[in-house]
Amino acid sequence: MKNLNLFACFFSLLTIVACKKSEEVGPNDNDNNIVVPGDNDFVYGWAGTEDESHIQNDVFFLGSGNLPDRVDLSEYLPPVGNQGQYGTCVAWALGYNQKTGMNAQDGGYSTADLAQPSNQASPKDLFFSIPVDLKGPNCQGTYLEHAYQMMIDRGVADMGTAPYVSLDDCSNGTQQAWNQSAATNRIESFRQIPVEVGALKEKLAAGHMVGFGANVNGDFGKYRGGVLKTNSGTEGGGHAMLLVGYDDSKQAFKLVNSWSENWGENGFAWVDYGLFVNNFCKYAFVAYNSTNPNPEVNPVNPTASMDLQAEIKSDDDNPNSWNELDRQITFNIHNNSDQTLPASARWDAVYMYFNAYNMDDYGVILHQRITNEFGNGSGQLPNGLGYSYSEWQNVSIPAQDNLANSLFNSPWILWPYLTPQISGEYYLVLIADAFNVIPETDEQNNFYYLTGSDGGPIAFVNGVGTPFSPGSVEDRSSDSSITPRTPKNSQHLNAYTPEELSFFLTTMQKNGKLKEAVDRFKQGKRSIGAGE
């Protein structure tokens, strides 16, 4: 599952993690037998690196730059915790603090509610649930991505069910009662965000706490207040914590630690903006609850009268060409409503690829605009977005009819195309009303995904996909086991959702990035990704 070089880095780091144990540790210093580390006796527990090439980046951003001068989300946190002499910081940062905080935001928890173990995510359960081969021996650390993925796949039990006591060597698995509690407390997804001041502030201003991994040194261990501006001194290790705010007057981010209230400013610290992004933080992540959809996503409109549905019959080698990049898609778009969809609505359909882990790496292969703005008939679309071809059609689709029948009196539309010479792991998707100009009762069926044979991404090398050629790839349009018309399945629960892709495309279209990307490609640039 992980590259061997990651494990090499991981276990070399574990040699600097302390192994001393206390018999019992808990969420605050008032518990019995708590060991409060001294300045040179702190325990960390993050592996120090992540497989970022296989972690989805975040596509939800504000982008306005008009942010408040100060944000503080610490009111949603449980009491400051204490990991004691165990390398469990990842489970404390992402489970106890971040997941509890997300639930508090959704549920409107009071301070009294947050003090209840039944409302706190258990770091012991989360750490124990991660497979032994993905952790170091004797409770010594893990990766951020493994903890997030476990909260998607399984969830995390509450502290009342799985209290943070008697960890021993952390080799035991979870108990049935823990598993039952965890099943009711999952996250929907996690996404990586850039370690940049603006990006971090935007997420915090939008109400999202940020889990992160840092390389900390002696200055951090000795921190007792103010703004930390240096990260030098005795070498420490990889440590996971949670960003909960920022203050422009301090020019600093606010974080919560898991070294008890006796450390820092009652368990919190302020880290200078520049130090945080240039020296301190290495990776940053946001997580989303399924019960709290992102407000940036265009919601389904239950009062709308229209409903478009995309459908692909096949995507195959072009039988009339020896070029392995020549392919053809057979598709249709249905009008499932009881009203005619006029050409004057001016809507678009696109066939596109996007990187399974980096939404900035995408491209429109084919672009079809249904419009009356150019007269009758059809033709090449001026300023179209398709890498291979763009065209316009002036046609209305009657109620309960489809585009192919309206255009050609045929059940399908055949469209040849040339595959871009992309290399990496990608999904292919046909999208009706790609830029959300038509209010619809069901936006989900606008998407028709093709994936690899395991329901995951297709591996491309210079435009040739595997498994993709010869033959077709797997149709993900009718998989009811997870969510229809999405690449998400039991092996890929953190895959991008149609809502994320729709939001990204609409945003890129509005700010002109889609057109800029096509122009760059036509000028001889290799990539047509927005991040190029």
C-alpha positions as CSV (number, residue, x, y, z in Angstrom):
1,M,0.0,0.0,0.0
2,K,2.9,2.3,0.7
3,N,6.2,2.7,-1.0
4,L,9.1,1.2,0.9
5,N,11.0,4.5,0.9
6,L,8.2,5.9,3.1
7,F,8.6,3.2,5.6
8,A,12.3,3.6,5.6
9,C,11.8,7.3,6.5
10,F,9.1,6.4,9.0
11,F,11.1,3.9,11.0
12,S,14.3,6.0,11.0
13,L,12.2,8.7,12.6
14,L,10.9,6.3,15.2
15,T,14.3,5.9,16.6
16,I,14.0,9.4,18.1
17,V,10.6,8.8,19.7
18,A,10.6,8.1,23.4
19,C,9.3,4.8,24.6
20,K,8.7,5.4,28.3
21,K,5.1,4.6,29.3
22,S,2.8,5.7,32.1
23,E,0.3,3.3,33.4
24,E,-2.6,5.6,32.6
25,V,-3.0,8.8,30.6
26,G,-6.0,10.9,29.9
27,P,-7.3,14.1,28.5
28,N,-6.1,16.5,31.2
29,D,-3.5,16.8,33.9
30,N,-6.1,16.2,36.7
31,D,-6.3,12.5,35.8
32,N,-4.4,10.1,38.1
33,N,-0.9,9.0,37.1
34,I,-0.5,11.5,34.3
35,V,3.1,12.0,33.2
36,V,3.7,15.6,32.2
37,P,6.9,15.7,30.0
38,G,9.7,18.0,30.8
39,D,11.2,20.4,28.2
40,N,13.4,17.6,26.7
41,D,11.1,14.7,27.2
42,F,8.3,15.3,24.7
43,V,6.8,12.5,22.7
44,Y,5.8,13.0,19.1
45,G,4.5,10.3,16.8
46,W,4.0,11.5,13.2
47,A,6.0,9.6,10.6
48,G,7.3,12.8,9.1
49,T,6.2,12.2,5.5
50,E,3.0,11.4,3.5
51,D,2.3,9.8,0.2
52,E,1.0,13.1,-1.2
53,S,0.9,11.9,-4.8
54,H,-2.0,9.6,-3.8
55,I,-3.9,12.1,-1.6
56,Q,-6.7,14.2,-3.2
57,N,-6.1,17.9,-3.1
58,D,-8.9,20.2,-2.0
59,V,-11.0,22.0,-4.6
60,F,-13.1,24.1,-2.3
61,F,-11.8,27.5,-1.8
62,L,-13.1,31.0,-1.3
63,G,-10.7,32.9,-3.5
64,S,-12.0,36.4,-2.6
65,G,-9.1,37.3,-0.3
66,N,-11.5,39.3,1.7
67,L,-10.9,37.6,5.1
68,P,-11.5,38.6,8.7
69,D,-8.5,39.9,10.6
70,R,-8.9,37.2,13.2
71,V,-10.4,33.7,13.4
72,D,-10.6,31.5,16.5
73,L,-12.3,28.1,16.3
74,S,-11.1,26.8,19.7
75,E,-14.6,27.2,21.2
76,Y,-15.4,23.9,19.4
77,L,-12.6,21.9,21.0
78,P,-12.8,19.5,23.9
79,P,-10.6,20.1,26.9
80,V,-6.9,20.1,26.0
81,G,-5.6,16.5,25.9
82,N,-2.4,14.8,27.0
83,Q,-0.9,12.0,24.9
84,G,1.5,11.1,27.7
85,Q,4.5,9.0,26.8
86,Y,2.9,7.5,23.7
87,G,3.5,8.4,20.1
88,T,-0.2,8.9,19.5
89,C,-0.2,12.6,18.5
90,V,-1.9,11.8,15.1
91,A,-4.9,10.3,16.8
92,W,-5.1,13.2,19.2
93,A,-4.8,15.9,16.6
94,L,-7.2,14.3,14.0
95,G,-9.5,12.3,16.1
96,Y,-9.8,13.8,19.6
97,N,-9.4,17.4,18.4
98,Q,-10.4,17.7,14.8
99,K,-13.2,15.2,14.6
100,T,-14.7,16.3,17.9
101,G,-14.5,19.9,16.8
102,M,-16.3,19.1,13.5
103,N,-19.0,17.3,15.4
104,A,-19.3,20.3,17.8
105,Q,-19.7,22.6,14.9
106,D,-22.4,20.5,13.3
107,G,-24.2,19.7,16.6
108,G,-23.8,23.1,18.3
109,Y,-22.1,21.6,21.3
110,S,-21.7,23.7,24.5
111,T,-18.6,23.8,26.6
112,A,-20.4,21.3,29.0
113,D,-21.2,19.1,26.0
114,L,-17.5,19.1,24.9
115,A,-16.4,18.0,28.4
116,Q,-18.5,14.8,28.1
117,P,-16.5,11.7,27.0
118,S,-19.4,10.6,25.0
119,N,-19.0,13.6,22.7
120,Q,-15.2,13.2,22.3
121,A,-13.5,11.1,19.6
122,S,-11.2,8.5,21.3
123,P,-7.5,8.8,20.3
124,K,-7.0,5.3,21.7
125,D,-9.7,3.8,19.4
126,L,-8.4,5.6,16.4
127,F,-4.7,4.6,17.0
128,F,-5.6,1.0,17.8
129,S,-7.8,0.7,14.7
130,I,-4.8,1.5,12.4
131,P,-3.2,-1.8,11.3
132,V,0.0,-2.8,13.3
133,D,2.1,-2.8,10.1
134,L,1.3,0.9,9.5
135,K,2.5,1.9,13.0
136,G,5.8,1.8,14.8
137,P,6.4,-0.7,17.6
138,N,5.5,0.2,21.2
139,C,2.9,2.9,20.3
140,Q,5.4,4.8,18.2
141,G,3.5,6.8,15.6
142,T,1.7,6.6,12.3
143,Y,0.8,8.7,9.2
144,L,-1.8,11.3,9.0
145,E,-3.4,9.8,5.9
146,H,-3.9,6.4,7.6
147,A,-5.8,8.1,10.5
148,Y,-8.0,10.0,8.1
149,Q,-8.6,7.0,5.9
150,M,-9.6,5.0,9.0
151,M,-12.1,7.6,10.0
152,I,-13.6,7.3,6.5
153,D,-13.6,3.5,6.3
154,R,-14.5,2.7,9.9
155,G,-15.0,5.9,11.9
156,V,-13.8,6.6,15.4
157,A,-15.4,5.6,18.7
158,D,-16.2,8.0,21.5
159,M,-14.0,8.5,24.5
160,G,-16.7,7.1,26.9
161,T,-16.6,3.8,25.0
162,A,-12.9,3.7,24.5
163,P,-11.1,5.8,27.2
164,Y,-7.5,6.7,26.8
165,V,-6.2,4.3,29.5
166,S,-4.1,1.1,29.6
167,L,-2.5,1.4,26.2
168,D,0.3,-1.1,27.0
169,D,2.2,-1.6,23.7
170,C,-0.7,-0.7,21.5
171,S,-0.6,-4.1,19.7
172,N,-4.1,-5.1,20.6
173,G,-6.9,-4.5,18.1
174,T,-10.2,-2.7,18.7
175,Q,-13.2,-4.2,20.6
176,Q,-16.6,-4.9,19.3
177,A,-18.2,-2.1,21.4
178,W,-15.6,0.3,20.0
179,N,-16.4,-0.8,16.4
180,Q,-20.1,-0.2,16.9
181,S,-19.5,3.3,18.3
182,A,-17.1,4.1,15.5
183,A,-19.5,3.1,12.8
184,T,-21.7,6.0,13.8
185,N,-18.9,8.6,13.7
186,R,-17.2,8.8,10.3
187,I,-15.9,11.6,8.1
188,E,-16.9,11.8,4.5
189,S,-13.5,12.8,3.0
190,F,-10.2,14.5,3.7
191,R,-8.3,16.8,1.3
192,Q,-4.8,18.2,1.2
193,I,-4.4,21.9,1.1
194,P,-1.3,24.0,0.2
195,V,1.0,25.1,3.1
196,E,0.5,28.7,2.2
197,V,-0.6,31.5,4.5
198,G,-3.5,32.5,2.2
199,A,-4.9,29.0,1.7
200,L,-4.7,28.2,5.5
201,K,-6.4,31.4,6.4
202,E,-9.2,30.9,3.9
203,K,-9.9,27.4,5.3
204,L,-10.0,28.6,8.8
205,A,-12.1,31.6,7.9
206,A,-14.6,29.1,6.3
207,G,-14.8,27.3,9.6
208,H,-12.5,24.4,8.8
209,M,-9.9,23.4,11.3
210,V,-6.7,22.2,9.7
211,G,-4.8,19.0,10.7
212,F,-1.1,19.2,10.0
213,G,2.2,17.5,10.4
214,A,5.3,19.5,11.6
215,N,8.9,18.9,12.2
216,V,9.5,20.4,15.7
217,N,12.6,21.2,17.5
218,G,13.7,22.3,21.0
219,D,12.3,25.9,20.7
220,F,8.8,24.5,20.3
221,G,9.2,22.2,23.3
222,K,10.3,25.2,25.4
223,Y,7.5,27.4,24.2
224,R,5.6,29.1,27.1
225,G,3.7,31.9,25.4
226,G,3.8,34.7,22.8
227,V,4.5,34.1,19.2
228,L,7.0,31.3,18.3
229,K,9.4,32.7,15.6
230,T,12.2,30.1,15.6
231,N,12.2,26.3,15.4
232,S,15.8,25.4,16.3
233,G,17.6,23.8,19.1
234,T,17.6,20.2,20.1
235,E,16.2,18.0,17.3
236,G,12.7,16.8,18.0
237,G,10.7,14.8,15.5
238,G,7.5,14.6,13.4
239,H,4.5,15.9,15.4
240,A,0.8,16.2,14.4
241,M,-1.4,19.0,15.7
242,L,-4.4,21.1,14.7
243,L,-4.7,24.7,13.5
244,V,-7.7,26.4,15.0
245,G,-7.2,30.1,14.2
246,Y,-5.1,33.0,13.1
247,D,-4.6,36.6,14.1
248,D,-3.2,39.2,11.7
249,S,-2.3,41.5,14.5
250,K,0.1,38.8,15.8
251,Q,0.9,37.6,12.2
252,A,0.5,34.1,13.6
253,F,-1.5,30.9,13.5
254,K,-3.1,29.4,16.6
255,L,-2.7,25.7,17.2
256,V,-3.8,23.2,19.8
257,N,-1.3,20.6,21.0
258,S,-1.7,17.3,22.9
259,W,1.0,17.8,25.6
260,S,-1.5,18.9,28.4
261,E,-2.5,22.3,29.6
262,N,0.8,22.6,31.4
263,W,2.6,23.2,28.0
264,G,2.5,26.5,26.1
265,E,-0.5,28.9,26.7
266,N,-2.7,26.4,28.4
267,G,-2.0,23.8,25.7
268,F,-2.2,26.2,22.8
269,A,0.5,28.1,20.8
270,W,0.9,30.9,18.3
271,V,3.3,30.3,15.5
272,D,4.6,33.1,13.2
273,Y,3.0,33.0,9.7
274,G,6.4,32.9,7.9
275,L,7.9,30.3,10.3
276,F,4.8,28.1,9.9
277,V,4.8,27.8,6.2
278,N,8.5,27.9,5.5
279,N,10.0,25.8,8.2
280,F,7.4,24.3,10.6
281,C,4.5,22.7,8.8
282,K,5.1,20.1,6.1
283,Y,1.5,18.9,5.2
284,A,-1.9,20.3,5.9
285,F,-5.4,18.7,5.6
286,V,-9.0,19.5,6.0
287,A,-11.7,17.0,6.6
288,Y,-15.5,17.0,5.9
289,N,-18.4,15.4,7.6
290,S,-21.1,13.8,5.5
291,T,-23.7,15.6,7.6
292,N,-22.1,19.0,6.8
293,P,-21.9,19.4,3.0
294,N,-19.6,22.2,1.8
295,P,-21.6,25.4,1.3
296,E,-19.6,26.2,-1.8
297,V,-21.3,23.3,-3.7
298,N,-24.3,24.1,-5.9
299,P,-27.2,22.4,-4.1
300,V,-29.8,20.3,-5.9
301,N,-33.0,22.3,-6.5
302,P,-36.0,20.2,-5.6
303,T,-38.4,22.8,-7.1
304,A,-36.7,22.8,-10.6
305,S,-38.6,21.4,-13.5
306,M,-35.7,20.2,-15.7
307,D,-33.5,17.1,-15.4
308,L,-30.7,16.1,-17.8
309,Q,-29.0,12.7,-17.7
310,A,-25.7,11.8,-19.3
311,E,-25.1,8.3,-20.7
312,I,-22.1,6.6,-22.3
313,K,-22.5,3.4,-24.3
314,S,-18.8,2.9,-25.0
315,D,-15.4,4.4,-25.3
316,D,-13.3,2.3,-27.8
317,D,-10.4,2.3,-30.1
318,N,-11.2,4.0,-33.4
319,P,-11.4,1.1,-35.8
320,N,-10.5,3.4,-38.7
321,S,-7.1,4.4,-37.3
322,W,-3.9,2.7,-36.4
323,N,-3.0,5.5,-34.0
324,E,-3.4,4.2,-30.5
325,L,-4.5,7.7,-29.4
326,D,-7.5,7.7,-31.7
327,R,-10.6,6.7,-29.9
328,Q,-14.4,7.3,-30.1
329,I,-17.1,7.8,-27.6
330,T,-20.7,6.7,-28.1
331,F,-22.9,8.8,-25.9
332,N,-26.3,10.4,-25.4
333,I,-27.9,13.1,-23.1
334,H,-31.5,12.6,-22.1
335,N,-34.2,15.2,-21.1
336,N,-36.1,13.4,-18.4
337,S,-38.4,16.3,-17.7
338,D,-41.9,17.0,-19.0
339,Q,-40.8,20.2,-20.6
340,T,-38.9,21.0,-23.8
341,L,-35.3,22.1,-23.2
342,P,-34.8,24.9,-25.8
343,A,-31.5,25.7,-27.5
344,S,-31.9,29.2,-26.1
345,A,-30.9,27.8,-22.7
346,R,-27.4,27.7,-24.0
347,W,-25.9,24.8,-22.1
348,D,-22.7,22.8,-22.5
349,A,-21.7,19.1,-22.4
350,V,-18.0,18.1,-22.0
351,Y,-16.0,14.9,-22.0
352,M,-13.0,15.4,-19.8
353,Y,-10.3,13.8,-17.8
354,F,-9.1,14.7,-14.4
355,N,-6.3,13.5,-12.2
356,A,-7.5,11.2,-9.5
357,Y,-5.5,13.0,-6.8
358,N,-4.8,16.5,-8.2
359,M,-7.8,18.4,-9.5
360,D,-5.5,21.1,-10.9
361,D,-4.4,18.5,-13.5
362,Y,-7.5,18.2,-15.8
363,G,-8.5,18.8,-19.4
364,V,-11.6,19.0,-21.6
365,I,-11.3,16.5,-24.5
366,L,-14.6,17.3,-26.2
367,H,-16.9,20.3,-25.8
368,Q,-20.4,20.6,-27.2
369,R,-22.5,23.7,-26.8
370,I,-26.3,23.5,-27.4
371,T,-27.2,27.1,-28.3
372,N,-29.1,29.4,-30.7
373,E,-26.4,32.1,-30.6
374,F,-24.7,31.2,-33.9
375,G,-27.8,30.6,-36.1
376,N,-29.3,27.3,-37.3
377,G,-27.5,24.0,-37.8
378,S,-24.1,23.3,-36.3
379,G,-20.5,24.2,-36.6
380,Q,-17.1,24.5,-34.9
381,L,-17.5,26.3,-31.6
382,P,-15.5,29.6,-31.5
383,N,-13.3,29.7,-28.4
384,G,-14.3,26.1,-27.5
385,L,-12.7,24.3,-24.6
386,G,-12.1,20.9,-26.2
387,Y,-8.5,19.7,-26.6
388,S,-9.6,17.4,-29.4
389,Y,-12.7,19.2,-30.8
390,S,-15.4,21.7,-29.9
391,E,-18.7,22.2,-31.7
392,W,-22.1,23.9,-31.4
393,Q,-25.5,22.6,-32.2
394,N,-28.8,24.6,-32.4
395,V,-31.3,22.0,-31.3
396,S,-34.1,21.8,-28.7
397,I,-34.7,18.5,-26.9
398,P,-38.5,17.7,-26.4
399,A,-39.8,16.4,-23.1
400,Q,-38.8,12.8,-22.4
401,D,-36.6,12.8,-25.5
402,N,-32.8,12.9,-26.0
403,L,-30.1,14.7,-27.8
404,A,-29.2,11.9,-30.3
405,N,-32.8,11.5,-31.4
406,S,-33.2,15.3,-31.8
407,L,-30.0,15.7,-33.8
408,F,-29.9,12.5,-35.9
409,N,-33.0,10.5,-35.3
410,S,-30.6,8.0,-33.8
411,P,-30.3,6.3,-30.3
412,W,-26.6,7.4,-30.0
413,I,-24.0,10.0,-30.9
414,L,-20.6,8.8,-32.1
415,W,-17.8,11.3,-31.6
416,P,-14.2,10.4,-32.5
417,Y,-11.4,12.1,-30.5
418,L,-7.7,12.2,-29.9
419,T,-6.5,11.3,-26.4
420,P,-4.2,13.9,-24.8
421,Q,-0.7,12.6,-24.1
422,I,-1.2,12.5,-20.4
423,S,0.7,10.3,-17.9
424,G,-0.7,9.5,-14.5
425,E,-3.9,8.2,-12.9
426,Y,-7.1,9.8,-14.3
427,Y,-10.8,9.4,-14.5
428,L,-12.9,10.1,-17.6
429,V,-16.3,11.6,-17.3
430,L,-19.1,12.9,-19.5
431,I,-21.0,15.9,-18.0
432,A,-24.3,17.3,-19.1
433,D,-24.8,21.0,-18.3
434,A,-21.2,21.2,-17.3
435,F,-21.4,24.8,-16.0
436,N,-24.7,24.6,-14.1
437,V,-26.8,27.0,-16.1
438,I,-30.0,24.8,-15.9
439,P,-31.6,24.3,-12.5
440,E,-32.3,20.6,-12.1
441,T,-34.0,18.2,-9.8
442,D,-31.1,15.8,-9.9
443,E,-27.6,17.1,-10.6
444,Q,-26.0,13.7,-9.9
445,N,-27.1,12.1,-13.1
446,N,-25.4,14.8,-15.1
447,F,-22.2,12.8,-14.6
448,Y,-21.2,9.5,-16.3
449,Y,-17.9,8.1,-15.1
450,L,-15.6,5.6,-16.7
451,T,-12.9,4.1,-14.4
452,G,-10.4,1.3,-14.3
453,S,-11.4,-2.3,-13.9
454,D,-11.3,-2.1,-10.1
455,G,-13.4,1.1,-10.0
456,G,-10.3,3.2,-9.5
457,P,-8.5,5.5,-11.8
458,I,-7.1,4.6,-15.2
459,A,-3.4,4.6,-15.5
460,F,-2.2,6.6,-18.6
461,V,1.2,6.6,-20.1
462,N,1.6,9.1,-22.9
463,G,-2.1,9.0,-23.6
464,V,-2.5,5.3,-23.6
465,G,-4.6,4.0,-20.7
466,T,-4.5,0.7,-18.9
467,P,-7.0,-0.9,-18.6
468,F,-8.4,1.2,-21.4
469,S,-7.1,0.1,-24.7
470,P,-8.1,-2.2,-26.2
471,G,-11.7,-2.2,-25.3
472,S,-13.7,-0.1,-22.9
473,V,-13.2,0.6,-19.2
474,E,-15.7,0.0,-16.4
475,D,-19.0,1.9,-16.4
476,R,-19.6,3.5,-12.9
477,S,-23.0,4.9,-13.7
478,S,-25.1,2.3,-12.0
479,D,-23.1,1.3,-9.0
480,S,-25.7,1.5,-6.2
481,S,-23.3,0.1,-3.5
482,I,-21.9,3.6,-2.8
483,T,-23.4,6.5,-4.8
484,P,-24.4,6.3,-8.4
485,R,-22.4,8.2,-11.0
486,T,-19.2,8.7,-9.0
487,P,-15.8,7.0,-8.9
488,K,-16.3,6.4,-5.2
489,N,-16.4,2.8,-4.2
490,S,-15.4,0.5,-1.3
491,Q,-11.8,0.6,-2.4
492,H,-11.8,4.3,-3.2
493,L,-13.9,6.0,-0.5
494,N,-12.0,9.2,-0.6
495,A,-12.4,9.7,-4.4
496,Y,-13.6,13.1,-5.7
497,T,-17.4,13.5,-5.8
498,P,-19.5,14.9,-8.6
499,E,-20.2,18.0,-6.4
500,E,-16.5,18.7,-6.1
501,L,-15.9,18.3,-9.9
502,S,-18.9,20.5,-10.7
503,F,-17.8,23.2,-8.3
504,F,-14.3,23.2,-9.7
505,L,-15.4,23.3,-13.4
506,T,-17.9,26.1,-12.8
507,T,-15.4,28.1,-10.9
508,M,-12.7,27.6,-13.5
509,Q,-15.2,28.6,-16.2
510,K,-16.3,31.8,-14.4
511,N,-12.7,33.0,-13.8
512,G,-11.5,32.1,-17.3
513,K,-9.1,29.4,-16.3
514,L,-10.6,26.8,-18.6
515,K,-10.1,29.1,-21.7
516,E,-6.6,30.0,-20.5
517,A,-5.7,26.3,-20.2
518,V,-6.8,25.5,-23.8
519,D,-4.9,28.5,-25.1
520,R,-1.7,27.4,-23.3
521,F,-2.1,23.9,-24.8
522,K,-2.6,25.3,-28.3
523,Q,0.6,27.4,-27.9
524,G,2.6,24.2,-27.4
525,K,2.4,23.7,-23.6
526,R,2.1,20.0,-22.6
527,S,-0.5,20.3,-19.9
528,I,-3.9,21.9,-19.9
529,G,-4.2,21.7,-16.2
530,A,-5.3,24.8,-14.3
531,G,-2.3,24.6,-12.1
532,E,0.2,25.0,-15.0
